[in-house]
Amino acid sequence: MKIGSASLRHDTVFDELAGIPLRGARVLLVAGGAAGIVEHYESIGRDIRFLRLRNGDDVRYCPPEEMAHIVEAYRRVTLPRVRQALATRGIIAYTAPAADDALVCGTANPPIRAVSDGRVTVVRDHRAGVVSGVDVERILSLLEAFDVVCLSPPVSDSAGGSALNVDADVLAAELANALDADHLRLVTGTPGLLADPTDPTSRQEHVLPGEGGQYASGRMKQKVRAAEIALTGAADVAITGPHVLAPASGTRFWRATPPADDLNLLTRTVELSSVSADERELADYLVDWCTEHGVDSGIDQAGNFVAVRGSGARRLLLLGHLDTVAHRWPARWSNDEVLHGRGTVDAKGSLAAFLETLVEADVPAGTQLRVVGAVEEEMTSAGAFFVRDNYPADAVIVGEPSGAGALTISYRGLLKIRLTVRTPVGHTAGHGVVTAADQLVDVVARLRAAIAEYSPEAMMAVLGLDARNGGDVQLGEAVFDVRVPHTTDVHALAALVERVAEPVRTTVLRATPGHATPRTSPLVRAFSPAFRAAGVTPRYLAKKGSSDMNTLATTWRDVPMVAYGPGDASLDHTPQEHITAAEFRLSRKVLSAAVTHWLTRTDHPTTTPA
């Protein structure tokens, strides 16, 4: 993020900023210095010199002899202020001009033409430039070591001259692209871009590439320029303010233009990065979206996004997830109405369909419809565990890609176990020596045979195996998982593994049961007329993987659950992940009809999850 010098004088900015590292995010702050430079120059009794450009703009004149004073302004005023403000909030920050140790290098601009006394002159000693290189490895190391890394202009001259002044907003954008940042916030003193600079209510909430310039004048031009530079990378971008970080009071910049309005929410959820453990920005956006559409929503203690309509004894839960796996790229629509981007299939298409269905549904009295976007589905299922313990439901539709013309009615369970062995070191030339690796290989073979006999359809896979000397002992460790049919008791299987593995130590890392909902269930039957109305001959899927459905099934008994969502599941986690507009629209049609059918039927009982 880049925070302007005027905003750095507001405590609320630092209050917001201090909360971000506590969420586990790494924060790189670029500090603006205009106010600090004025303060420093006044303290040393030196005048700030300006150049008048031919377009009428004034820029700070930075000949070589001036750059030392500008650097001192950052070192003595701006950076200490940042460091102290964060320290009082328990945040440890590294602060430095970007020129230090050539963290960022630049290339000097060509001579500029300025107007003096009505005459155009060529100024050759103005030390301003553009970013040309970033020491990514060193900055990432600093981000690992400190809660916040704060850099400021100037940057080092790659040609060896004195430091180069660069625009702080542009510096932030270039750093965001170089570091593959997830989010970029350009904080200013106005509520984003204004159609009328004198009217704070004329804020432009959303702009597409090339649109921001028409709303920018003065210093805001550089912010728009920086935002456009950042749009060439993968970060989501917003100009926020006045003096706050939250994009809800600013202008968001979007790089992908939806082909039609009904694809807006899908497109924007895909554009907003939400890699596991970094879901808050997407959750905040969805809360704002729900507010615009008159739906009560919020973020719970686990970080889940939750939106609800209605109340009563009959409760339908639509459980999606906010997070994606890592490796993102800029979202884009191709000419054939295909949206490319991380999360299109797994599973932001499902979540967008859930929310639009929630908004449009006619929820009868005595009925509750809840949508949850859970956190960390791709890692720990922490969000789903919170849902399990806090949001009881009578039926659940899990948002995972089944394809618009199919319904997933069962998932296998998952048993994940670590094997650990310690054995005395012995020379491998000795007769009968058995190494830690030997023991692991032997026990894995025994387990594979025993599991196959106990549950023939179970699928075992070794995820990793490592053995090494640890002084006077050898240490060995292996991790494997078993995809467990829903007819097999996962805990009984874990007990079998413990017996067969002896004397090797076993640690159960995860044990989630499989789950199957019969096709005669009212929930499954709710989809049947929905498929027929859409002209679809449905397929009913029994998946060998697992989802948050399994997490709920750890304690919920007799609660019907299915999974439904648009997209080809074979594209999950791949660089080819994409979804078509036609697929998304078909899923919306089927889902809306199925939800309506379930909400309005009276032949299904209410249940209380155990």
TARA-V873830 format. One record per run of one state. SS is the DSSP state (H for helix, E for strand, - for the rest). FROM is the first residue (numbers start at 1). TO is the last residue. If there is no record, write none. Layout:
SS/FROM/TO
SS/FROM/TO
This chain:
-/1/1
E/2/3
-/4/6
H/7/9
-/10/10
H/11/22
-/23/26
E/27/31
-/32/33
H/34/44
-/45/49
E/50/53
-/54/57
E/58/60
-/61/63
H/64/87
-/88/92
E/93/97
-/98/99
H/100/102
-/103/103
E/104/108
-/109/111
E/112/116
-/117/118
E/119/123
-/124/127
E/128/134
-/135/135
H/136/145
-/146/147
E/148/152
-/153/154
E/155/157
-/158/163
E/164/165
-/166/167
H/168/178
-/179/182
E/183/187
-/188/193
E/194/194
-/195/199
H/200/202
E/203/203
-/204/205
E/206/208
-/209/211
H/212/215
-/216/219
H/220/230
-/231/235
E/236/240
-/241/246
H/247/249
E/250/254
-/255/260
H/261/271
-/272/274
E/275/275
-/276/279
H/280/292
-/293/295
E/296/299
-/300/304
E/305/310
-/311/313
E/314/321
-/322/323
E/324/324
-/325/331
E/332/334
-/335/337
E/338/340
-/341/343
H/344/360
-/361/366
E/367/374
-/375/381
H/382/390
-/391/394
E/395/398
-/399/405
E/406/411
-/412/412
E/413/424
-/425/435
H/436/454
-/455/458
E/459/469
-/470/472
E/473/484
-/485/489
H/490/501
-/502/504
E/505/512
-/513/514
E/515/516
-/517/521
H/522/533
-/534/538
E/539/543
-/544/547
H/548/553
-/554/559
E/560/563
-/564/568
H/569/571
-/572/577
E/578/580
H/581/600
-/601/610
